[in-house]
Amino acid sequence: MRSSCSSDTDVEMSSYSSSSPASTSKQHQPAADHSAVVDVVVAPAESNNENLVGQKQKINTNAAAEPVVQQRETILNDSGVGEGGYRMNINESDEGVVESPVLGHSRSVQQNEERLRRKLQFFFMNPIEKWQAKRRFPYKFVVQVIKIILVTLQLCLFAHSRYTHVNYTWDNTITFSHLFLRGWDITMEVSTYPPETGPLSVYVIEDFFKTIDYAIDGYANLSEAIGPYSYPNEDNTMAPMQLCLYRYKDGTIFGFNESYVFNPEIDSLCLDLDGNVTTIGSRKFLHQKDIHINFSALVKAELKFAIKTVNFKAAGPITSPDCYQFDIQILFNNQDHDGQMTLRLEAEPTRLVCHGDVEFIKKSQFDDALRSILNILVILICIVSFALCARAIYRAQLLRIITCDFFQQTYTKELTTQDKWEFINMWYIMIVCNDVLLVIGSALKEEIERKHFIADDWNVCSLLLGIGNLLVWFGVLRYLGFFKTYNVVILTLKKAAPKITRFLLCALLIYAGFTFCGWLVLGPYHIKFRSLSTTSECLFSLINGDDMFATFTIMSDKSLMLWWFCRIYLYSFTSLYIYVVLSLFISVIMDAYDTIKKYYKDGFPKSDLRMFVGPYDANDFSSGVFRDDDYYECERITFVQSLRRIFCFWRAEPERGPTGYTSLMPKSSTPQAGS
């Protein structure tokens, strides 16, 4: 039987074709009448499915201990007898031709093969080719374009709101530091590296109580501040400040005779500084409460109070002002017990519901409605995108299962792992991930804009929307990859990714050794090596040639040995990574780039799956073959079965018996005939 859907130009797969020259030495000559013997031989140029010739299995009975199955391709002679005396089951006296059982269902196999090939060809097309093939509206492409526009607009609006919020919070923290922190200076407002001044600290007991009194006086005279600050009470009266002391249960030091009494359990004591504390001072107030501070046992102290304010800057033509309450903490840190108690002020904002001008509130509701509509649209478009991409991923796995079954039943051959990965579209998986992040982030953004939020939700929401938007724009590369010029970059990264991963793993081990060594040896004497994280950051900056001279000169010269070690250490690291590691890293990428250019020139290597799919031309689009909705019989698989097989991706397929349509290539473990 000859296939009607194959031609002489079909790509022939070596693993599915015969390697014996006997299969092409003779051509079958059909008889003039129906009583002639028919040879079951098909020319290999006809079709990949009819690459089958008459097969014979000859069992060597002389070696009973090790039976060897020999496969030999035979051409039946005119008497119907092949080599070795094997006779096909054909009756010369019967009218007509009785087909061999091997080709009894070849026509249905041919039809299934052609349908599967069309499905695979359509699966590997880009959206433009799919539109030409089936004239179906590119839903996923349009959804992604709309999503990019809406998500980017949403991110811009939220980024502006977040910047306004964070900047307002930071400016108020600077103001509170000037109002309530004794010794605060303008040079401390900007973080510089290396810092121009040391940390704000107190060193004597009197300064500790003066710092508390300074904060109490500033809080009592809050009305004199330029900012529109108020007390948290409804009648705008001063609320009592709260002082919390954290002390070891027992911590007494007798330095003159090198002895001590110590209990590491920490007790906490909190009291309100009310009444006449503003007139008599905090030290006398604590004495009246019979509270005596043992600074050798004091771990830390916290002074807490709250302030309310309204932010007019956020207001616009249709945007209402924001109301905040700042929960302020002045932290006295004495955990090191080194005689230096550092000071730090923290202000945590909480947004409140404002009760302002009624007319202005009505106008601001229009802005709130527009933002809510945008959030809802983003959530809806992301849900649609998630559904379409998840459906595409699921159907791709169904197609993988069908293809694996077809190769196993037809060629008794498993698809390779590389071929199976062809059915996993990482672009769709990335889109599904960013859809999840954007839905959660948009819902959280809606809660923030409805004033139902905790202060830290700003950071969580920005993280979700930021990563989601990053992945959305990464997805644009998929569509640029349809053009040859841009696809070279993407294929180069894909080709170089495994080698880069292995290379970076080796480089990371060397980097880790330098990091731990520098932290241990240079940490006490070099500001850039004080911690493990700063050491790693310093070395990474050196790789990029940043601040090299300062790194060499900052090293302390207290130890001449360590001074020379620092020089040798830094010279070795910079020479190794700048001149060797980075050059090798670039060469790995360039090697992948040259390989991809060669593939474009000489052709890409084809796997068994790609050879089976074969090429297609523009005439196939207009012929309507891809618009055929014939039902493929192997697709009759339940949802539960498909999930079970999808999640058993790496599990080996069960061995199946002979199907009557097998590969002509002998298995690697089977000796060749005549060996």
C-alpha positions as CSV (number, residue, x, y, z in Angstrom):
1,M,0.0,0.0,0.0
2,R,1.3,3.4,-0.8
3,S,0.7,6.6,1.2
4,S,-1.3,9.4,-0.5
5,C,0.0,12.1,1.8
6,S,3.8,11.7,1.3
7,S,6.2,12.7,-1.4
8,D,9.7,12.1,-2.5
9,T,10.8,15.3,-0.7
10,D,9.7,14.2,2.8
11,V,12.4,14.3,5.4
12,E,13.5,10.8,6.1
13,M,14.4,9.9,9.7
14,S,17.4,7.6,10.1
15,S,16.1,6.0,13.2
16,Y,12.9,5.0,11.4
17,S,14.3,3.8,8.1
18,S,16.1,0.6,7.2
19,S,19.8,0.3,7.2
20,S,20.0,-2.8,5.0
21,P,20.6,-2.3,1.3
22,A,18.4,-5.3,0.5
23,S,15.4,-3.2,1.1
24,T,16.1,-1.1,-2.0
25,S,17.7,-3.7,-4.3
26,K,14.4,-4.8,-5.7
27,Q,11.2,-3.1,-6.7
28,H,7.9,-4.8,-6.4
29,Q,6.3,-5.5,-9.8
30,P,2.5,-5.9,-9.5
31,A,1.1,-8.9,-11.4
32,A,-1.4,-8.5,-14.2
33,D,-4.0,-10.7,-12.5
34,H,-5.1,-11.2,-8.9
35,S,-3.6,-14.7,-8.6
36,A,0.0,-13.5,-8.5
37,V,2.0,-13.5,-5.3
38,V,2.3,-10.0,-3.8
39,D,5.6,-8.9,-2.1
40,V,5.1,-6.8,1.1
41,V,7.7,-4.2,0.3
42,V,7.3,-0.4,0.3
43,A,9.8,2.0,-1.2
44,P,11.3,4.2,1.6
45,A,10.8,7.4,-0.5
46,E,7.0,6.9,-0.3
47,S,6.4,7.8,3.4
48,N,7.9,7.6,6.8
49,N,5.1,5.3,7.9
50,E,5.7,2.9,5.0
51,N,9.4,2.6,5.6
52,L,8.5,-1.0,6.5
53,V,9.6,-4.0,4.4
54,G,9.1,-7.7,5.0
55,Q,10.8,-8.7,8.2
56,K,11.9,-12.1,9.4
57,Q,12.8,-13.2,12.9
58,K,15.2,-16.1,13.0
59,I,15.9,-17.7,16.3
60,N,19.2,-19.4,16.8
61,T,18.3,-22.6,18.6
62,N,21.9,-23.8,18.8
63,A,22.7,-21.2,21.6
64,A,19.9,-22.1,24.1
65,A,21.7,-20.4,26.9
66,E,21.8,-17.1,25.1
67,P,19.1,-16.9,22.5
68,V,19.7,-14.2,19.9
69,V,16.9,-12.6,18.0
70,Q,18.1,-11.7,14.5
71,Q,16.1,-9.3,12.3
72,R,16.8,-9.4,8.6
73,E,15.0,-7.5,5.9
74,T,14.0,-9.8,3.1
75,I,12.5,-9.5,-0.4
76,L,10.1,-12.3,-1.2
77,N,10.8,-14.1,-4.4
78,D,8.2,-14.9,-7.0
79,S,7.3,-18.1,-5.1
80,G,6.5,-16.2,-2.0
81,V,9.5,-17.6,-0.1
82,G,12.1,-15.4,1.5
83,E,15.5,-16.2,2.8
84,G,15.6,-19.1,5.3
85,G,12.5,-20.7,3.8
86,Y,10.0,-18.3,5.5
87,R,6.7,-18.1,3.5
88,M,4.2,-15.3,3.9
89,N,0.6,-16.2,4.5
90,I,-0.6,-15.6,1.0
91,N,-2.7,-18.0,-1.0
92,E,-2.0,-18.0,-4.7
93,S,-5.2,-19.7,-5.6
94,D,-7.4,-17.1,-3.9
95,E,-8.9,-14.4,-5.9
96,G,-7.5,-11.0,-5.0
97,V,-4.7,-10.2,-2.6
98,V,-4.7,-11.1,1.1
99,E,-2.7,-8.4,2.9
100,S,-0.1,-9.2,5.5
101,P,-1.1,-8.7,9.1
102,V,1.8,-6.2,9.4
103,L,0.0,-3.8,7.1
104,G,-3.5,-4.6,8.0
105,H,-4.2,-1.3,9.6
106,S,-1.6,0.8,7.8
107,R,-4.1,3.1,6.3
108,S,-5.5,4.2,9.7
109,V,-1.9,4.5,10.9
110,Q,-1.1,6.7,7.9
111,Q,-4.1,8.9,8.6
112,N,-3.2,9.2,12.3
113,E,0.4,10.0,11.5
114,E,-0.5,12.7,9.1
115,R,-2.9,14.3,11.5
116,L,-0.3,14.1,14.3
117,R,2.3,15.7,12.0
118,R,-0.1,18.5,11.2
119,K,-0.8,19.0,14.9
120,L,2.9,19.2,15.7
121,Q,3.6,21.5,12.8
122,F,0.8,23.8,14.1
123,F,2.1,23.6,17.6
124,F,5.6,24.8,16.7
125,M,4.3,27.7,14.6
126,N,4.5,31.3,15.8
127,P,1.3,33.4,16.2
128,I,1.6,34.9,12.7
129,E,1.9,31.5,11.0
130,K,-1.0,30.1,13.2
131,W,-3.1,33.0,11.9
132,Q,-2.3,32.1,8.3
133,A,-2.9,28.4,8.9
134,K,-6.2,28.5,10.7
135,R,-7.4,32.1,10.4
136,R,-8.1,32.1,14.1
137,F,-8.0,35.3,16.1
138,P,-4.8,35.5,18.1
139,Y,-6.4,35.8,21.5
140,K,-3.3,35.2,23.6
141,F,-1.3,37.8,21.7
142,V,-3.9,40.5,22.0
143,V,-4.4,39.7,25.7
144,Q,-0.7,40.1,26.3
145,V,-0.6,43.4,24.5
146,I,-3.6,44.8,26.5
147,K,-2.0,43.5,29.7
148,I,1.3,45.2,29.0
149,I,-0.5,48.6,28.6
150,L,-2.8,48.2,31.6
151,V,-0.1,46.9,33.9
152,T,2.4,49.5,33.0
153,L,-0.2,52.3,33.5
154,Q,-1.0,50.8,36.9
155,L,2.6,50.5,37.9
156,C,3.3,54.2,36.9
157,L,0.4,55.4,39.1
158,F,1.4,53.2,42.0
159,A,5.1,54.1,41.7
160,H,4.2,57.8,41.9
161,S,1.9,57.2,45.0
162,R,4.6,55.1,46.6
163,Y,7.3,57.6,46.1
164,T,5.2,60.3,47.5
165,H,4.4,58.2,50.5
166,V,8.0,57.0,51.2
167,N,9.5,60.5,50.6
168,Y,6.9,62.1,52.9
169,T,7.7,59.5,55.6
170,W,11.4,60.0,55.3
171,D,11.2,63.8,55.4
172,N,9.0,63.6,58.6
173,T,11.6,61.2,60.2
174,I,14.3,63.9,59.6
175,T,12.0,66.5,61.1
176,F,11.3,64.3,64.2
177,S,15.1,63.7,64.6
178,H,15.7,67.5,64.8
179,L,12.8,67.9,67.2
180,F,13.3,65.0,69.6
181,L,16.9,63.8,69.2
182,R,19.5,65.6,71.3
183,G,22.8,66.1,69.3
184,W,21.3,65.5,65.9
185,D,23.2,67.3,63.1
186,I,22.4,68.0,59.5
187,T,25.4,66.0,58.4
188,M,23.6,62.9,59.5
189,E,20.7,63.4,57.2
190,V,22.4,62.0,54.1
191,S,23.9,58.6,54.2
192,T,27.4,58.7,52.7
193,Y,30.1,56.0,52.4
194,P,32.4,56.1,54.1
195,P,30.4,58.1,56.7
196,E,31.7,61.5,57.6
197,T,30.6,61.2,61.2
198,G,30.2,58.3,63.7
199,P,26.9,57.1,65.0
200,L,24.9,59.4,67.4
201,S,25.6,58.1,70.9
202,V,25.7,58.9,74.6
203,Y,28.6,58.1,76.8
204,V,27.7,59.4,80.3
205,I,24.7,58.7,82.5
206,E,23.7,62.4,82.7
207,D,23.5,62.6,78.8
208,F,21.2,59.6,78.9
209,F,18.6,61.4,81.0
210,K,19.2,64.7,79.2
211,T,18.4,63.0,75.9
212,I,15.1,61.7,77.4
213,D,14.3,65.2,78.8
214,Y,15.1,66.8,75.4
215,A,12.5,64.5,73.7
216,I,9.9,65.2,76.4
217,D,10.4,69.0,76.1
218,G,10.1,68.7,72.3
219,Y,6.9,66.7,72.5
220,A,5.5,69.2,75.1
221,N,6.2,72.1,72.7
222,L,4.9,70.4,69.6
223,S,2.8,73.4,68.7
224,E,5.9,75.4,68.0
225,A,7.0,73.1,65.2
226,I,6.6,74.3,61.6
227,G,4.8,71.1,60.6
228,P,1.1,70.6,61.1
229,Y,1.5,68.1,64.0
230,S,-1.0,67.3,66.6
231,Y,-1.3,65.0,69.6
232,P,-3.1,61.7,69.2
233,N,-5.9,62.5,71.7
234,E,-9.2,63.7,70.4
235,D,-9.0,67.0,72.4
236,N,-5.4,67.5,71.2
237,T,-4.0,67.3,74.6
238,M,-0.5,65.8,75.2
239,A,-0.6,62.1,75.7
240,P,1.9,60.5,78.1
241,M,5.1,59.2,76.6
242,Q,6.1,55.6,77.4
243,L,9.5,54.6,78.6
244,C,10.5,50.9,78.3
245,L,13.6,49.5,80.0
246,Y,15.1,46.1,79.0
247,R,17.5,44.8,81.6
248,Y,19.3,41.6,82.6
249,K,17.7,40.1,85.7
250,D,21.0,40.5,87.5
251,G,24.1,42.2,86.1
252,T,26.6,43.6,88.6
253,I,30.3,44.1,87.8
254,F,33.1,44.4,90.3
255,G,35.9,45.4,88.0
256,F,38.5,46.1,90.8
257,N,38.7,42.4,91.6
258,E,37.6,40.9,88.3
259,S,34.3,39.5,89.5
260,Y,30.6,39.8,88.6
261,V,27.1,38.6,89.3
262,F,25.2,37.9,86.1
263,N,21.8,36.4,85.2
264,P,21.2,36.5,81.4
265,E,17.4,36.5,81.7
266,I,16.0,39.8,80.4
267,D,13.2,41.6,82.2
268,S,11.2,44.5,80.7
269,L,9.6,47.4,82.5
270,C,7.4,50.0,80.8
271,L,5.9,53.1,82.5
272,D,4.1,56.2,81.4
273,L,5.9,59.5,81.8
274,D,3.0,61.7,82.9
275,G,2.3,64.2,85.5
276,N,5.1,66.6,86.4
277,V,7.8,64.8,84.4
278,T,8.2,67.9,82.2
279,T,9.1,70.1,85.2
280,I,11.2,67.8,87.5
281,G,12.9,65.8,84.7
282,S,13.0,62.1,84.0
283,R,15.7,61.2,86.5
284,K,13.8,62.5,89.5
285,F,10.6,61.1,88.1
286,L,12.1,57.6,88.1
287,H,13.5,58.1,91.6
288,Q,10.0,59.0,92.8
289,K,8.8,55.8,91.2
290,D,11.6,53.9,93.0
291,I,13.2,52.9,89.7
292,H,17.0,52.8,89.6
293,I,18.7,52.1,86.3
294,N,21.8,49.8,86.5
295,F,23.6,50.6,83.3
296,S,25.8,47.6,83.5
297,A,22.6,45.4,83.3
298,L,20.7,47.7,80.9
299,V,20.4,46.1,77.4
300,K,18.3,48.8,75.7
301,A,15.7,51.4,76.3
302,E,12.8,52.7,74.2
303,L,10.9,56.0,74.4
304,K,7.6,55.8,72.6
305,F,5.0,58.4,71.6
306,A,2.6,59.2,68.7
307,I,1.9,62.2,66.5
308,K,-0.9,62.9,64.0
309,T,-0.7,65.0,60.8
310,V,-2.3,65.7,57.4
311,N,-0.4,65.7,54.1
312,F,-1.6,68.4,51.7
313,K,1.1,67.7,49.2
314,A,-0.6,64.6,47.9
315,A,-3.7,66.6,47.1
316,G,-4.5,67.5,43.5
317,P,-7.4,68.7,41.4
318,I,-9.3,65.4,42.2
319,T,-7.1,63.8,44.9
320,S,-7.9,64.4,48.5
321,P,-5.2,64.9,51.3
322,D,-3.9,62.0,53.3
323,C,-4.0,61.7,57.1
324,Y,-1.3,59.9,59.1
325,Q,-0.4,58.9,62.6
326,F,3.3,58.4,63.2
327,D,4.3,56.0,66.0
328,I,7.7,57.3,67.0
329,Q,10.4,55.3,68.9
330,I,13.7,56.6,70.2
331,L,16.0,53.6,70.7
332,F,18.9,53.5,73.1
333,N,21.1,50.5,72.2
334,N,23.5,49.2,74.8
335,Q,23.7,45.6,73.8
336,D,27.5,45.6,73.2
337,H,28.1,47.1,76.7
338,D,31.2,48.9,75.3
339,G,30.5,52.3,76.9
340,Q,28.8,53.6,73.7
341,M,25.0,53.7,73.7
342,T,23.8,54.5,70.2
343,L,20.7,56.5,69.5
344,R,18.2,56.0,66.6
345,L,14.8,57.4,65.9
346,E,12.2,55.4,63.9
347,A,8.8,56.7,62.7
348,E,6.2,54.2,61.5
349,P,3.3,55.8,59.5
350,T,-0.3,54.6,59.6
351,R,-2.8,56.1,57.2
352,L,-6.1,57.3,58.8
353,V,-9.5,58.1,57.4
354,C,-9.7,61.8,56.9
355,H,-12.8,63.9,57.7
356,G,-12.3,67.0,55.5
357,D,-14.3,69.2,53.2
358,V,-17.4,67.4,52.0
359,E,-17.4,68.9,48.5
360,F,-13.7,68.0,48.1
361,I,-14.3,64.5,49.2
362,K,-17.1,64.1,46.5
363,K,-14.7,65.2,43.8
364,S,-11.9,62.9,45.0
365,Q,-14.3,59.9,44.7
366,F,-14.0,60.2,40.9
367,D,-10.2,59.6,41.1
368,D,-10.8,56.7,43.5
369,A,-13.3,55.2,41.1
370,L,-10.9,55.4,38.1
371,R,-8.1,53.7,40.1
372,S,-10.4,51.0,41.2
373,I,-11.6,50.4,37.6
374,L,-8.0,50.1,36.5
375,N,-7.2,47.6,39.3
376,I,-10.2,45.5,38.4
377,L,-9.3,45.6,34.7
378,V,-5.8,44.4,35.5
379,I,-7.1,41.6,37.6
380,L,-9.6,40.5,34.9
381,I,-7.1,40.6,32.1
382,C,-4.6,38.7,34.2
383,I,-7.2,36.0,35.0
384,V,-8.0,35.7,31.2
385,S,-4.3,35.5,30.4
386,F,-3.8,32.9,33.1
387,A,-6.6,30.8,31.8
388,L,-5.4,30.9,28.2
389,C,-1.8,30.2,29.0
390,A,-2.7,27.4,31.5
391,R,-4.9,25.9,28.9
392,A,-2.1,26.0,26.3
393,I,0.3,24.4,28.8
394,Y,-2.2,21.6,29.5
395,R,-2.9,21.0,25.9
396,A,0.8,20.9,25.1
397,Q,1.3,18.2,27.7
398,L,-1.6,16.2,26.1
399,L,0.1,16.5,22.8
400,R,3.3,15.3,24.4
401,I,1.5,12.2,25.7
402,I,-0.1,11.6,22.3
403,T,3.3,11.9,20.5
404,C,5.0,9.6,23.0
405,D,2.3,7.0,22.6
406,F,2.5,7.2,18.8
407,F,6.3,6.9,18.7
408,Q,6.1,3.9,21.2
409,Q,3.4,2.1,19.3
410,T,4.6,2.9,15.8
411,Y,8.4,2.8,16.1
412,T,8.9,1.2,19.5
413,K,11.0,4.2,20.3
414,E,10.8,6.6,23.2
415,L,11.1,10.3,22.8
416,T,14.3,11.7,24.2
417,T,14.2,14.1,27.2
418,Q,15.2,17.0,24.9
419,D,12.2,16.2,22.6
420,K,9.9,16.1,25.6
421,W,11.2,19.5,26.8
422,E,10.0,20.9,23.4
423,F,6.5,20.6,24.7
424,I,7.2,22.8,27.7
425,N,6.8,26.4,26.8
426,M,8.7,28.4,29.4
427,W,7.3,31.7,28.1
428,Y,3.8,30.5,29.1
429,I,5.0,29.4,32.5
430,M,6.6,32.8,33.0
431,I,3.3,34.5,32.0
432,V,1.3,32.3,34.4
433,C,3.7,33.3,37.2
434,N,3.5,37.0,36.5
435,D,-0.4,36.8,36.2
436,V,-0.5,35.3,39.8
437,L,1.8,38.1,41.1
438,L,-0.2,40.8,39.4
439,V,-3.5,39.6,40.6
440,I,-2.3,39.4,44.2
441,G,-0.5,42.8,43.9
442,S,-3.5,44.5,42.3
443,A,-5.8,43.2,45.0
444,L,-3.4,44.5,47.7
445,K,-3.1,47.8,45.9
446,E,-6.9,48.2,45.9
447,E,-6.9,47.6,49.7
448,I,-4.2,50.2,50.1
449,E,-6.1,52.8,48.1
450,R,-9.3,52.1,50.1
451,K,-7.3,53.0,53.3
452,H,-7.5,49.3,54.5
453,F,-3.8,48.7,54.9
454,I,-0.9,48.1,57.2
455,A,2.2,50.3,56.7
456,D,4.3,47.4,55.4
457,D,1.8,46.5,52.7
458,W,3.3,49.3,50.6
459,N,6.5,47.3,50.4
460,V,4.8,43.9,49.7
461,C,2.5,45.4,47.1
462,S,5.4,47.1,45.3
463,L,7.4,43.9,45.3
464,L,4.6,41.9,43.8
465,L,3.7,44.5,41.1
466,G,7.4,45.2,40.4
467,I,8.3,41.5,39.8
468,G,5.1,40.9,37.8
469,N,5.8,43.9,35.6
470,L,9.4,42.8,35.1
471,L,8.2,39.3,33.9
472,V,5.6,41.0,31.6
473,W,8.2,42.9,29.8
474,F,10.4,39.9,29.6
475,G,7.6,38.2,27.8
476,V,7.9,40.7,25.0
477,L,11.2,38.9,24.0
478,R,9.1,36.0,22.9
479,Y,7.5,38.0,20.1
480,L,10.8,39.6,19.1
481,G,12.2,36.1,18.8
482,F,10.0,35.6,15.7
483,F,12.4,37.9,13.8
484,K,15.8,36.4,12.9
485,T,17.9,39.4,14.1
486,Y,16.5,39.4,17.6
487,N,16.2,35.7,17.8
488,V,19.9,35.3,17.5
489,V,20.3,37.0,20.9
490,I,17.7,34.8,22.6
491,L,19.1,31.6,21.1
492,T,22.6,32.6,22.2
493,L,21.4,33.1,25.8
494,K,19.6,29.8,25.6
495,K,22.5,28.0,24.1
496,A,25.0,29.5,26.6
497,A,22.8,29.1,29.7
498,P,24.0,25.6,30.7
499,K,27.7,26.4,30.2
500,I,27.3,29.7,32.0
501,T,25.7,28.0,35.0
502,R,28.5,25.5,35.3
503,F,31.1,28.2,34.8
504,L,29.5,30.5,37.5
505,L,29.3,27.6,39.9
506,C,33.1,27.1,39.7
507,A,33.7,30.9,39.9
508,L,31.4,31.1,42.9
509,L,33.4,28.6,44.8
510,I,36.6,30.7,44.4
511,Y,34.6,33.9,45.2
512,A,33.3,32.3,48.4
513,G,36.8,31.5,49.5
514,F,38.0,35.0,48.9
515,T,34.9,36.4,50.7
516,F,35.4,34.3,53.9
517,C,39.1,34.9,54.0
518,G,38.8,38.7,53.6
519,W,36.0,38.9,56.2
520,L,38.1,36.9,58.8
521,V,41.5,38.5,58.3
522,L,40.7,42.1,57.2
523,G,37.3,42.6,59.0
524,P,38.7,44.2,62.2
525,Y,41.0,46.6,60.3
526,H,39.1,47.5,57.1
527,I,35.7,49.3,57.0
528,K,34.7,47.5,53.8
529,F,35.2,44.0,55.4
530,R,33.3,44.5,58.6
531,S,30.6,41.9,57.8
532,L,30.2,39.1,55.4
533,S,27.7,41.0,53.2
534,T,29.9,44.1,53.0
535,T,32.9,41.9,52.1
536,S,31.0,40.3,49.3
537,E,29.8,43.7,48.0
538,C,33.3,45.1,48.2
539,L,34.8,42.2,46.1
540,F,32.0,42.4,43.6
541,S,32.7,46.2,43.2
542,L,36.3,45.4,42.6
543,I,35.4,43.0,39.8
544,N,33.7,45.9,38.1
545,G,36.7,48.3,38.8
546,D,34.8,50.4,41.3
547,D,36.6,52.3,44.1
548,M,39.8,50.3,43.8
549,F,42.2,52.9,45.2
550,A,40.1,53.6,48.3
551,T,39.9,49.9,49.0
552,F,43.7,49.8,49.1
553,T,44.3,52.9,51.1
554,I,41.6,52.5,53.8
555,M,43.4,49.5,55.3
556,S,44.8,50.2,58.8
557,D,48.5,50.0,59.2
558,K,48.5,48.7,62.8
559,S,49.8,45.4,61.7
560,L,52.5,45.3,59.1
561,M,51.9,41.7,58.3
562,L,48.2,42.2,57.7
563,W,49.0,45.3,55.6
564,W,51.1,43.3,53.2
565,F,48.5,40.5,53.3
566,C,45.8,43.0,52.2
567,R,47.9,44.0,49.2
568,I,48.6,40.5,48.1
569,Y,45.0,39.5,48.7
570,L,43.5,42.4,46.7
571,Y,46.0,42.1,43.8
572,S,45.4,38.4,43.5
573,F,41.6,38.7,43.5
574,T,41.4,41.6,41.0
575,S,44.0,39.9,38.6
576,L,42.2,36.6,38.7
577,Y,38.7,37.8,38.2
578,I,39.2,40.8,35.9
579,Y,41.8,39.3,33.6
580,V,40.9,35.6,33.7
581,V,37.4,34.8,35.0
582,L,35.6,37.7,33.1
583,S,37.5,36.9,29.9
584,L,36.5,33.2,30.1
585,F,32.9,34.3,30.9
586,I,32.8,36.4,27.7
587,S,34.4,33.7,25.6
588,V,31.6,31.2,26.7
589,I,29.0,33.6,25.4
590,M,30.9,34.3,22.2
591,D,31.3,30.6,21.6
592,A,27.5,30.1,21.8
593,Y,27.0,33.1,19.6
594,D,29.3,31.7,16.9
595,T,27.5,28.4,17.1
596,I,24.1,30.0,16.6
597,K,25.5,31.9,13.6
598,K,26.8,28.7,12.1
599,Y,23.4,27.0,12.7
600,Y,21.7,29.9,10.7
601,K,24.2,29.3,7.9
602,D,24.4,25.5,7.7
603,G,21.1,24.6,9.3
604,F,20.0,23.7,12.9
605,P,20.5,20.1,14.1
606,K,17.3,18.2,14.1
607,S,16.1,15.8,16.7
608,D,13.9,12.8,16.0
609,L,10.8,14.8,16.8
610,R,11.8,17.7,14.5
611,M,12.6,15.2,11.7
612,F,9.2,13.6,12.1
613,V,7.4,16.9,12.0
614,G,9.3,17.9,8.8
615,P,9.1,21.1,6.9
616,Y,6.0,22.9,5.7
617,D,5.6,25.7,3.1
618,A,3.3,28.6,2.4
619,N,1.1,26.5,0.2
620,D,0.0,24.5,3.2
621,F,-1.6,27.6,4.7
622,S,-3.8,28.2,1.7
623,S,-4.7,24.5,1.2
624,G,-6.7,24.4,4.4
625,V,-5.1,21.3,5.8
626,F,-4.6,22.9,9.1
627,R,-8.2,23.9,9.3
628,D,-9.3,20.3,9.2
629,D,-10.9,19.4,12.5
630,D,-10.7,15.7,12.2
631,Y,-10.6,14.0,15.6
632,Y,-7.4,12.2,16.4
633,E,-8.2,8.8,17.9
634,C,-5.3,9.0,20.4
635,E,-6.8,12.0,22.1
636,R,-9.4,9.9,23.9
637,I,-7.8,10.4,27.3
638,T,-9.5,11.4,30.5
639,F,-8.6,14.4,32.5
640,V,-7.4,12.3,35.5
641,Q,-5.3,10.1,33.2
642,S,-3.7,13.1,31.6
643,L,-2.8,14.7,34.9
644,R,-1.3,11.4,36.1
645,R,0.9,11.1,33.1
646,I,1.8,14.8,33.0
647,F,3.1,14.6,36.6
648,C,4.9,11.4,35.8
649,F,6.9,13.3,33.1
650,W,10.2,11.5,33.8
651,R,8.7,8.1,34.5
652,A,9.7,5.6,31.8
653,E,6.9,4.5,29.5
654,P,5.9,0.8,30.0
655,E,7.2,-1.6,27.5
656,R,4.7,-2.6,24.8
657,G,4.6,-5.7,22.7
658,P,4.9,-5.8,19.0
659,T,2.3,-3.8,17.2
660,G,2.9,-4.9,13.6
661,Y,4.5,-1.5,12.7
662,T,7.9,-1.5,14.2
663,S,11.3,0.1,13.5
664,L,13.6,-1.6,11.1
665,M,16.6,-0.5,13.1
666,P,17.7,-3.2,15.5
667,K,18.0,-2.3,19.2
668,S,21.4,-1.5,20.5
669,S,21.4,-4.6,22.7
670,T,20.4,-6.8,19.8
671,P,23.2,-8.2,17.7
672,Q,23.1,-7.6,14.0
673,A,22.1,-10.4,11.7
674,G,25.0,-12.5,10.6
675,S,27.2,-11.4,13.5
